Amino acid sequence: MSAPPTQPPNLAPSLRLPSDLVLGYRGPAWKGAAECAVLRLDCDIELNAGLHFIIAANGSGKTTLMRTLAGLQGPLRGHLALPMQAWYYADDLSYAPELNAAMIFAALLPPSWMPQAMRLAQRLRLDCDRPCGQLSRGSRQKITLVLAETRAQCSAGTLLLQDESLAGIDAWTRREIASLWASPSQDHCRLLALHETDALEHADSILSIEQGVLRQHRVEDTRHLRQLCQDLIA
């Protein structure tokens, strides 16, 4: 889930996406490695420390952006430098059915972080003793949320990439997560791909994708942004 940084992390991370970036996929070599461009920028985008949402229709390139920022694939055009360590939490993470949440936390988090992870799990009403094979999709998604939130609260200078983190989550849990995201942070940069707008007012900026173009919007008029988001995901 991690991509190595190009330089040591700092306490006020900032990520710049240059305007010449083109993101997409390259086909397999046996097919001639044809390129499929998915996203381009019409101006530079800068993501400073804080909370940023990306809201767009399915299939528009949100996951392509996330995977590129995580270092799992390269851009088709332009150069992207990651000034911090990136942690990517995909929407389709799966866990061995015999493992429970406590085992997963112990395997993926430093021992000193375990108390915080268990406190977050209790806050989100996650049963940490029940095997994953017996959990609902929403409860399995809570495991991923706890992993991401624990890293956000226990580390600094990181880029957190969360793809559809609230998919399958009930309204009560979404409100709890939104209250966690509302806490101001200057020690990491978080980019979330969402269809829900519960925490829109807490964002430092919104990224949108329309007709293959990635744009950044400052959160100054929440009503306008809510309408934009509704139009994009309708």
C-alpha positions as CSV (number, residue, x, y, z in Angstrom):
1,M,0.0,0.0,0.0
2,S,3.0,2.3,0.2
3,A,5.2,4.1,-2.3
4,P,8.7,5.3,-1.3
5,P,9.2,9.1,-1.0
6,T,11.6,10.9,-3.3
7,Q,12.9,12.9,-0.3
8,P,12.5,12.8,3.5
9,P,8.9,13.6,4.7
10,N,8.3,17.0,6.3
11,L,5.7,18.2,8.8
12,A,3.8,20.4,6.2
13,P,3.5,18.1,3.1
14,S,2.6,19.6,-0.2
15,L,2.0,17.8,-3.5
16,R,2.2,19.6,-6.8
17,L,0.6,18.2,-10.0
18,P,2.0,20.0,-13.0
19,S,-0.2,21.0,-15.9
20,D,1.6,18.8,-18.4
21,L,0.6,15.6,-16.6
22,V,-1.4,13.1,-18.6
23,L,-2.6,10.0,-16.7
24,G,-3.9,6.7,-18.1
25,Y,-2.8,3.3,-19.0
26,R,-0.4,1.5,-21.3
27,G,-1.6,-1.7,-23.0
28,P,0.4,-4.9,-22.8
29,A,3.5,-5.2,-24.9
30,W,2.1,-8.0,-27.0
31,K,-0.7,-5.6,-28.1
32,G,1.8,-2.9,-29.1
33,A,1.6,-1.2,-25.7
34,A,-1.1,1.2,-26.9
35,E,-1.8,4.2,-24.6
36,C,-5.1,5.1,-23.2
37,A,-5.2,8.6,-21.8
38,V,-7.8,9.1,-19.0
39,L,-6.9,12.4,-17.3
40,R,-5.2,15.7,-18.1
41,L,-4.8,19.0,-16.3
42,D,-5.5,22.5,-17.6
43,C,-3.4,24.2,-14.9
44,D,-1.1,23.3,-12.0
45,I,-2.8,21.8,-8.9
46,E,-1.3,21.9,-5.4
47,L,-2.5,19.8,-2.5
48,N,-1.2,21.3,0.7
49,A,-1.4,19.6,4.1
50,G,-5.1,19.0,5.0
51,L,-8.2,17.4,3.6
52,H,-9.0,17.2,-0.1
53,F,-11.9,15.4,-1.9
54,I,-12.1,14.1,-5.4
55,I,-15.7,13.7,-6.6
56,A,-16.5,12.5,-10.1
57,A,-18.6,9.9,-11.9
58,N,-17.7,6.3,-11.9
59,G,-15.2,5.4,-14.6
60,S,-13.9,9.0,-14.9
61,G,-10.4,8.4,-13.6
62,K,-10.5,8.7,-9.8
63,T,-8.7,5.4,-9.2
64,T,-6.3,6.1,-12.0
65,L,-5.3,9.3,-10.2
66,M,-5.0,7.5,-6.9
67,R,-2.9,4.6,-8.3
68,T,-0.6,7.1,-10.0
69,L,-0.1,9.1,-6.8
70,A,0.6,5.9,-4.9
71,G,3.4,5.0,-7.4
72,L,1.6,1.9,-8.6
73,Q,1.6,3.2,-12.2
74,G,3.4,6.0,-13.9
75,P,2.0,9.0,-15.8
76,L,1.8,8.8,-19.6
77,R,3.2,12.3,-19.9
78,G,4.9,14.7,-17.6
79,H,6.8,14.2,-14.3
80,L,5.3,13.6,-10.9
81,A,7.5,13.8,-7.8
82,L,6.2,12.5,-4.5
83,P,7.7,14.6,-1.7
84,M,6.3,12.3,1.0
85,Q,5.4,8.6,1.6
86,A,2.1,7.6,0.1
87,W,-0.4,5.1,1.6
88,Y,-3.1,3.9,-0.7
89,Y,-6.3,2.4,0.8
90,A,-8.2,0.9,-2.2
91,D,-12.0,0.4,-2.1
92,D,-11.6,-3.3,-2.8
93,L,-9.2,-4.4,0.0
94,S,-10.0,-7.9,1.1
95,Y,-9.0,-9.8,4.2
96,A,-8.6,-13.5,4.9
97,P,-12.0,-14.7,6.2
98,E,-10.5,-16.4,9.3
99,L,-8.7,-13.2,10.5
100,N,-10.4,-10.7,12.8
101,A,-9.9,-6.9,12.9
102,A,-7.5,-7.1,15.9
103,M,-5.3,-9.6,14.0
104,I,-5.2,-7.4,11.0
105,F,-4.3,-4.3,13.0
106,A,-1.5,-6.2,14.7
107,A,-0.1,-7.4,11.4
108,L,-0.2,-4.0,9.6
109,L,0.4,-1.4,12.3
110,P,3.4,-0.8,14.7
111,P,2.7,-2.2,18.2
112,S,2.7,1.2,19.7
113,W,-0.2,2.2,17.5
114,M,-2.5,-0.6,18.6
115,P,-4.2,1.2,21.5
116,Q,-5.2,4.0,19.2
117,A,-6.5,1.5,16.6
118,M,-8.6,-0.3,19.2
119,R,-10.0,3.0,20.5
120,L,-11.0,4.0,16.9
121,A,-12.5,0.6,16.3
122,Q,-14.6,0.9,19.5
123,R,-15.7,4.4,18.5
124,L,-16.9,3.1,15.1
125,R,-18.6,0.1,16.8
126,L,-16.4,-2.5,15.0
127,D,-16.4,-6.0,16.5
128,C,-12.7,-6.8,16.5
129,D,-13.1,-10.4,17.6
130,R,-15.5,-11.5,14.9
131,P,-13.8,-13.2,11.8
132,C,-13.9,-11.1,8.6
133,G,-15.8,-13.9,6.8
134,Q,-18.7,-13.2,9.2
135,L,-18.6,-9.4,8.8
136,S,-20.8,-7.3,6.5
137,R,-19.2,-5.2,3.7
138,G,-19.7,-2.1,5.8
139,S,-17.9,-3.7,8.8
140,R,-15.0,-4.8,6.6
141,Q,-14.8,-1.3,5.3
142,K,-14.5,0.0,8.9
143,I,-11.3,-2.1,9.2
144,T,-9.8,-0.1,6.4
145,L,-11.0,3.1,7.8
146,V,-9.4,2.3,11.2
147,L,-6.1,1.5,9.5
148,A,-6.2,4.9,7.6
149,E,-7.3,6.9,10.6
150,T,-4.7,5.3,12.9
151,R,-1.9,6.2,10.4
152,A,-3.3,9.8,10.2
153,Q,-3.2,10.2,13.9
154,C,0.0,8.4,14.7
155,S,2.3,9.5,11.9
156,A,3.3,12.8,10.1
157,G,4.5,13.9,6.7
158,T,2.4,11.4,4.7
159,L,0.1,11.3,1.8
160,L,-3.1,9.3,2.6
161,L,-5.0,8.2,-0.5
162,Q,-8.5,6.7,0.3
163,D,-10.6,5.4,-2.6
164,E,-14.3,5.2,-1.8
165,S,-13.7,4.8,1.9
166,L,-17.3,5.4,2.8
167,A,-18.8,2.9,0.3
168,G,-21.2,0.6,2.2
169,I,-21.0,2.6,5.4
170,D,-24.1,3.5,7.3
171,A,-25.1,7.1,8.0
172,W,-24.1,7.1,11.7
173,T,-20.6,5.9,10.9
174,R,-20.2,8.5,8.1
175,R,-21.0,11.2,10.6
176,E,-18.4,9.8,13.1
177,I,-15.8,9.7,10.3
178,A,-16.7,13.2,9.2
179,S,-16.1,14.5,12.8
180,L,-12.6,12.9,12.7
181,W,-11.9,14.5,9.3
182,A,-13.1,17.9,10.8
183,S,-10.1,18.1,13.0
184,P,-7.5,20.5,11.4
185,S,-4.3,18.8,10.4
186,Q,-1.0,20.3,9.2
187,D,1.1,17.1,9.3
188,H,-0.3,15.1,6.5
189,C,-2.1,15.5,3.2
190,R,-5.3,13.4,2.7
191,L,-7.0,12.9,-0.7
192,L,-10.3,11.0,-0.7
193,A,-12.4,9.8,-3.6
194,L,-16.0,10.0,-2.5
195,H,-19.6,9.9,-3.7
196,E,-20.9,11.1,-0.3
197,T,-20.8,14.8,0.6
198,D,-21.2,14.5,4.4
199,A,-17.9,16.2,5.2
200,L,-17.7,18.6,2.3
201,E,-17.5,21.7,4.5
202,H,-14.4,20.4,6.2
203,A,-12.4,20.1,3.0
204,D,-9.6,22.4,2.1
205,S,-10.2,21.9,-1.6
206,I,-12.3,19.7,-4.0
207,L,-11.0,18.0,-7.1
208,S,-13.4,17.4,-9.9
209,I,-13.2,15.4,-13.2
210,E,-15.2,16.6,-16.1
211,Q,-14.7,15.3,-19.7
212,G,-11.3,14.0,-18.8
213,V,-10.0,17.2,-17.2
214,L,-8.9,17.3,-13.5
215,R,-9.7,20.7,-11.8
216,Q,-9.3,22.0,-8.3
217,H,-12.0,24.1,-6.5
218,R,-11.5,26.0,-3.3
219,V,-14.1,25.6,-0.6
220,E,-15.6,29.1,-0.5
221,D,-19.2,28.5,-1.6
222,T,-20.3,25.2,-0.1
223,R,-23.7,25.4,-1.7
224,H,-22.1,25.8,-5.2
225,L,-19.8,22.9,-4.5
226,R,-22.6,20.6,-3.3
227,Q,-24.5,21.3,-6.5
228,L,-21.3,20.6,-8.5
229,C,-20.8,17.3,-6.7
230,Q,-24.5,16.3,-7.2
231,D,-24.1,17.1,-10.9
232,L,-20.9,15.1,-11.3
233,I,-22.2,11.9,-9.5
234,A,-25.8,12.0,-10.7
